[in-house]
Amino acid sequence: MWAHSANGAGVRHLLVDHLEGTAALAEGFAGVFGAGPAGRFLGLDHDAGKGSCAWQEGLLRAEVTGGRVDWDHKSMAVELARRRGADLPDLLELALHGHHGGLTSRSYVKNTVQGQPEDVRRGWGEAEAALRPLLPELFDGPPVPLPAGFDRKVDQDVLVRFLYSALVDADGLDTAAHRVGGRPRVAAPADMAMLWDRLLRRRRSMLAGRRRSTVDRWREEVFDACVQAAAGGSGFYRLPAPTGSGKTMAAAAFGIRHALEQGKTRVIVAVPFITITEQNAGVFRGLLDPDGPGEGDPVVLEHHSQVAVDDASPRRRWARLAAENWDAPFVVTTTVQLFESLFGRSPSAMRKVHRLANAVIVLDEVQALPAPLLVPIVDMLRLLTARFGTTVLLASATQPELWTLNPLKDVRPVEVIDDPQRLYRELRRVRYEWWVQPRPTWEQVADRVADPVRAGSDRSLTVVNTVADARRLRDLLAERVPAGTPVLHLSSVMCPAHRQQVLAEVKERLGAGEPVRLVSTQLIEAGVDLDFPVVFRAMAPADALQQAAGRANREGHLGREGGLVVVFDPDGGGMPPSYRLPIGLTREHVGPGLADPDDLDALRGYYTGYFAGPIVRGAKSRGAAVQSNRAGLDFRAVSDGPLRNVGQDGQRDRSLAFRMIDEDTVPIAVPYEPDAEKIQALLTELRTNPKPDPSVFRRLQPYQVMIQRRTRRRPDVAALCRPVVGDLVEWLGKYDKAGLVLTPSGADFLA
């Protein structure tokens, strides 16, 4: 009996070898969270249905035709789980039935298995007769045990996800090993003691080569506090640290040291924006990766939608393989990648989930988590810390009051900083000016920003709320600044390569003390390492105001007065719809005659009011729908949204699905001039090759802009889009220094 067709060496994969190999791996993976026996059973059972005569004959035909074996083999696995399952056999059934196509729901699995025709059911008996002598433990024995403590339905949802992840990763590894004629690729346990020594040594070297700052003593204090806190046990930790206090490096130190002290297997750092992921990954590679070839595998895996992981180099080949299941000691990823894996349902997305057990998760810039999904997110984190041995560090200059939400109401985090208010007071490097009454026009804002005397500097950052506002202000500034002074622009309608080029130019000019005016949307606020003397910020939620202030006098070189942050409320300024409620709450807690955005008590009041509102806690909110579908073990409804009309057209309500990014966006390849020839070559390859290599898509990602699907369907926009493949189109219209020119209106483009 065979499990898979012949590999390159002409060797077929014996079914019993595949079942035993998958079982051994899944047992080890699930054993980390106390479910080793269940993992072993899933591995032995998942492909047992391949033992039927019909499936074996189909495999031999498929070898000749190159097609698929069109014969159900999952239903037998579900039937065996019903026989061998303990109190909650449906948890095993869901994982088994979804191991190829993805997790579905209890009703779907039940109906699918009950609907199998007689010839398929006859095959179950054939498979059992063939396999029972070889694998008696699959068919006989006590009920398969599951770990205790998963009484709530939403907790069972998480257990299914981890069991499923352990199974699909084990299945994938054993199958891949057969294809290459080798052993499953599983990394050796990370040497955290070695990594800790390396981090300390390289940090000392890194600091020795940089200009000393007045804030360095406070950075040392934050670093030391993280190291001391790392000796504690698993659970929630909170690191409220002002912007520029060395939070990124300190959080990494906490992760490595805590992993060493508590026997954790890996550290996973998740941040909200790709630009920060790229920046932080570079820092972590410098701290942790081997110095050169021959010193072992890389340590730091950078994983997000725009990272290149093709086979062009040994490091990228390692990254491609490690990205499949996060089998690396230190992972830098996005919160989108992390949580859409945790709440996903497909094998490719969820294969890595079991790696979160007994890990350290650092959530950087935690204030950027989407408010409508906070309840399911914190509920998931609660269970990871309580049942899966995971430690979660919440790191941010703007700490949201997550403990007011029901899932965490009885949880108290370990405070890494004993007296954060003192730290914020001592590290205060800016003064605020409120320019809100009367509201300035855009022309008045441009007049002031362009004038170095009135602005306070010829190097400034202005942050606005929409792409349309950013382009408008950039154009007004370009008319007003002295000749030779660059007015640069950052927004989401610029492709990533373009944004990186602008950031590099800004950093160079700031470092040289040369004039520069940068106009940006809010994508620059969290974690981007820029240091301006003056920041102008259009009125925004309190946390966004504080994040913008973190780009002013970041290094503390401006003396007693510090940097200047001007909060202005522009007449005719736009804002995302999601800003309306939090801006209203902001006006109640910070502003003229009230507090500054750096005041922790004011921020606490702002967050408490926001989290009590309908967006976060409403009975009809997206978070409530996700929690309800989790309790019903309906994984497709969680990931894709519940059915709009049950039993009718099959349409799903995506507005109630777990989606970290709300917008329904599609990619446009833009003619970014410095790389125009490269872009055209990639587009030609995609158009002319029926099965293009996935690396072509990855190499094109730096030259893509994501826009709303509804916007691309507008007749004036569609006329300038040339199809490439799938949703991807080529832009034939204008692309200038400010990015894609679509004359957007309203909320078509944000950030």
Buried (B, 14 or more C-beta within 10 A) or exposed (E): BBBBBEBEEEEBBBBBEBBBBBBBBBBBBBBBBBBBBBBBBBBBBBBBBBBBBBBBEBBEEBBEEEEEBEBBBBBBBBBBBEEBBBEBBBBBBBBBBBBEEBBBBBEBBBEBBEEBEEEBBEBBEBBBEBBEEBBEEBBEEEEBBBBEEBEEEBBBBBBBBBBBBBBBBBBBBBBBBBBEEEEBBBBEEBBBEBBBEBBBEBBEEEBEEEEEBEBBEBBEBBBEBBBEBBEBEBBBBBBBBBBBBBBBBBBBBBBBBBBBBBEBBBBBBBBBBBBBBBBBBEBBBEBBBEEEEEEEBBBBBBBBBBBBBBEEEEBBEBBBBBBBBBBBBBBBBBBBBBBBBBBBBBBEBBBBBBBBBBBBBBBBBBBBBBBBBBBBBBBBBBBBBBBBBBBBBBBBBBBBBBBBBEBBEEBEBBBBBEEBEEBBEBBBBBBBBBBBEEBBBBEBBBBBBBBBEEBBBBBBBBBBBBBBBBBBBBBBBBEBBEEEBBBBBBBBBBBBBBBBBBBEBBBEBBEEEEBBBBBBBBBBBBBBBBBBBBBBBBBBBBBBBBBBBBBBBBBBBBEEEBBBBBBBBBEEBBBBEBBEBBBEBBBEBBBEEEBBBBBBEBBBBBBBBBBEBEBBBEEEBBBBBBBBBBBBBBBBBBBBBBBEEEEEEEEBBEEBBBBBEBBEBBBBBBBBEEBEEBBEBBBEBBEEEEEBEEBBBBBBBBBBBBBBEEBBEEEEBEEBBEEBBEEBBBBEBEBEBBBBBBEBEEBBBBB
